[in-house]
Amino acid sequence: MTDVEFDFLRAYLKTRSGLALSGEKRYLVESRLGPICRRFNLADLGALVTALKGGRDLAMERAVVEAMTTNETFFFRDRTPFDLFRDVLLPEAMARRAAQRRLRIWCAAASTGQEPYSLAMMLQDAAPRLSGWTVDIIGTDLSTEVLEKAKAGLYSHFEVQRGLPVQSLIKHFEQVGEQWRISASLRQMVDYRPLNLLQPFDSLGTFDIIYCRNVLIYFDAPTKGDVLARLSNSLAADGALLLGAAETVIGLTEKLVPNTKHRGLYNQAGAALAPQARPLPVLNPAAVAIAPAAAVAPAMRRVVGL
C-alpha cells in the first residue's frame, strides 16, 4: 500500500465513520482490510482504493467501514456505570418522571448488544417498582452486522463469561447447543437501529439517559465536539449522559458539564437536578424467580414507534 493509498483510506474512513487514524496505524489498515480484498476478489489494497473511488459497490463500502470499527464490548462492562444506573440514575429518573411514567434510554454504539441487555436485565429485576411504566431502550450502531447479532441475542460461552454473573446467566439465558440465547422478554425490551453518529440523529427523539461509551476516543477533537453537542440536543434538560472512562466533555463543548459526584457522568450545563432519590434495592438474583414474558410485559414494554 502506497502512502497515497493510505492517505486516501484515512480520509475515507474519517468522513464515513469519524475514525481518526494516525500514521502509525498503517498495519491496522492492512490487517483489517486484507480480508475485505479477498472477500470482493480484489488483488490488493490498491485495487480496493480504486474500487472505493468508483463508488459503485455499497456493500463493499459498508464492509470497509465495519471492518475498521472496534466492536469490543461485554456484559456489565466496567461495572461502575451499571451500579450508577441502579443506585442513582434509575431511581432519580423515576422520581422526576413519576407523572409521565415513561423513561427513554439510548445506548449509542451498542455493538453486539451486551450493554443494552445489561440494562434490560437490571430493569427486569426492578420490574415491581416499574409496574405501569413504559421503558424504551434504543440500541444503535454503525455496523449492521453487529446489530443482527444483538437482535438474535445469541452469545458464545466466552462472551457470557465476560462480566456476566452466573446467577444472571441461569436466570436470563437458555443454552442453545454450545451457545447461550438471552430470553425473549429481554430481546423484546431493546429496539436496535442502524445509526452513524456522524449523521443527524434528532429523529430518535429525547432521552432521559444516554450511554455513549468508548466511541469518542476514536474521533478527533472537532468530531468529538460536534457529536457531544448533538447528544446534548437529544438529552432531556435533566437527563444524564455516560461516557467511557477515558472520555470527557471538557474542552469540547460547553453544553455539557461533568457531574461533581460521579465520574463519567455528565449533565446539561445549568441543569437543576432533583434531590437524590432513594436507591433501588439490590436484589439477590438467585432468590428471584424467573419471570415469564407475559408477566413482565404489563410492567415494562418496548415502544417501537417514536
N, C-alpha and C positions, 0 to 999 in steps of 0.2 A: 504494500500500500504506500503510495507516494504521499508527500507532505500535502499536496494539493487535494488529494482524495480524502485524507484525514481531516483537513480543514473543512471540506465540504460536509462530511459526515457530522462533525462537531456542530456546525451551523444548522444543519438539517435537524438534528436531534434537539437542539436548544429551541428551535422555532416550534417544533411539534410537541415536545414534552416538557420543556423547561430545563432539561438536564444540561448542566454546565460542566463539560469535560475539560480537564486541564490537559496540557500537552503530554503529561506523563501517562495518560490513560490509553495510549495507542494499543497496548497489549490487550486491554479490556475490550476495545472495539474489535480487534482481530479475533479474539477468542469467542466472543458472543455472536458476531455476525458471520463468522465462517460457516456455522451450520445453516444459516439463512441462505448463503450462496448455494450450498448443496441442495437445500430444500427446493430452491427455484431453478436448479440446473444452470447456475452461473459459474464461470470458470474461477473467478476470484473477486476480491473486493472492488477492484477497478471496474469489473463488469457490473457489479451491484450499484456502484455510484452512477454509471451510465444509465442503468435502468431507472434509478430513482430520479435522475434528471429528466427522463422522459415522462415521468408522472402518469403512466398508463395502467399500473397494476396496484390497485388499492390494497389488495391482500398482502402484497409484498411490503408496501409502505407501513402497514399496520404491524406486520411481523418484525420489521426492523426496529420500530419504536418499542414494541413489547419486549423484544429480546434485550434491550438495553436498560429497561426499567428494573429496579430491585423490588422483589416481592417478599422480602424477609418478614415473617410475622409468626406469632404463635399465641396460644390461648393465655389470657391474663398477662400479656407481655409487660414487664417492668412492674407489675402488681400494684404499685402506688396509685396510678391513675384509676384503677378499678376500686381500690379501697376508698379513694376520694369520691368516686361516684356513689358508692354505697353509703358512706358515712356523712357526706356533706352535700354533694350536688343533687342527688335524688331527693332527699328529704327537704332541702331548701326549695327546689323547683316545685315540689308537690305543695309546699306551703304557699308559694306565690301563685300557683295555678289552681288553687282549690276551687275557685268559681267556675273555671272553664273545664277542669278535669281532663285536660289533654296535655301531653308532653310530646315534643318532637326532638329527635336525636339524629345527628348526622355523623357517620363515620366516613370521612374522606380518605381516599387511598386505602380502601378496606381490604385490598388484596384478596386472599382466598377465604376471607370471612371470619377468621378467628376472633378479631376484635369485636365486631357487632354481635357475634354469637356469645362471646363472653358477657357482654352487657345484657343480652337477652336472657341468659341463664340467671343473672342476678335479679332481673326484673321478674322472672317467673318464680324465683324463690320468695320474692316480696309480693306475690300476687294478692294475698289477703289485704294488704294495705292499699292495693291499687284497684280494688273492686269498683267497677263503674267508670274506670278511666280508659281513655284511648291513648295508647302509646305508639307512636310511629318511629321506627328505626329505618333510616335510609343508609344503605352502603353503596359507595361509588368507587370506581377505579377506572383508570385509563385502559387497562387491559381487559378485553372481553374474555380472554382465555381464563384468567384467574376468577373472573366473575362467574363463569359457568361452573367452576369447581365450587365456589362459595354457594351457589344456588343448590348444587347437588348435596352439599353438606357431608361429603364423604372424605374421610381422612385416614392416612396410614397410621400404623402403630407408633411410628416415630413422631408423627405430628401430634397425636393425642398425649404422648408422654411429655411434650414440651409445655410446661406451665399448667396443665390441667390436673386438678386434684383427682385422685382415684374415685372419691365419692361422687364427683361431678360426672366422671366417665360412666359410672354404673347407673347414675340417675338419668342422664340426658342422652346417652348413646346406646345404639344396638350394634352388635358385631355383624358384619356382612363379609363372610369369607375371612380374608386377612386384613380387612379394613373396618372402620367404625363410622356409622352414619348418625349424625345428630338427629334428634327427634323431629318429627313432622311439625309439632306445635312450635318449636323454636325456629324451624325454617320458615314457617308462615309469619313469624314476627318481623322478619327483615325483608325489605324491598331493595333489591340490588339493581343498580342502573349504571351504564357506562357513562363516564364523565371525565373530561380533561380539565384540570384545574386552571389551565391557561385560557380556557374559553368561558364565556358567561355562564353562571350557574344560578342566577337570581330566580329562574323558573322553579327551582326546588322549593322556594318559599323561605320562611323564617324558622329558626331553630332555637330551642332552649339550651341545648348542649351540643357542641361540635367537637369531635375528636379529629384532629388533623396532625397525626404524629409521625415523625421520622420521614417526611417527604420534602419539607422545605430545605433540608440540608443539601439537597441535590441541585437547588436553584441558586442563581447569582442574586446579589442584593436587590437590584431593581425588580426582578421577578418575584422575590420574596415579598417585597413591599406591596406590589400590586395584588398578589394573592391574599395577603393579610388584610388589605383594605377592603377587598370584596368579601372576604369571610366576615369582616365586621358588619358589612351591609346585610349579610344573611343571618346574623346573630341577633336575638332579641335584646332589647335595651338592658335587661337584667340577666342576660344569658352568660354562659361560661364556655370558653374555648380552651381546649387542652392541646398543647404541643409536646413534641418529644423533648427529652432531657437536654439535648444539645441544641435546641431551637429557642428563639426568643423573638419578641416584637421590638425590643429596644433598638433604636436607630433605624428602624424600618418603616414604622407607621406611628402616628400619634393618635390613631383611632382606638387603639387597644392598649391596656396597661397591665403590668404584672399584678397578680393578686398578692397582697402583702403577707398572707398567711400560708399559702400553699404554692410550692414551687411547681412550675409547669402549667399553672392555671392563669388564665388571662380574662379580663373583663372589659367591657366598653369603657372608654375614658369618661369620667364623670358620672358613672352609673351609681345610683343609690340602691344598694342591695339590702334585702331584708335581713333581719337578725338571724343568726344561725338556728336552724330548726333542730328538733330532737332527732338523732341518728336512727336509722332503721336498725332493728335488732340483727345481730349476726347469727344466722341460723346454722344449725348443725346439719349439713346435707345428708348425713347418714340417718338422721332422725326424721327426715321429711319424706313422706310417701310420694311416689312418682304420680304426678297429676296428669290424667288423660287430657288430650287436646280439647275435648268437649267441655271439661271443667275450667280450663284456662281461658278459653275464647271469650266468655262473657266478661271476664275481668280485664283482659287486655286483648286488643285486636289491632292488626296492622291495617292501616288505611292506605290503599294503593293510590287512589285518585287524589290529586292535590288541587 
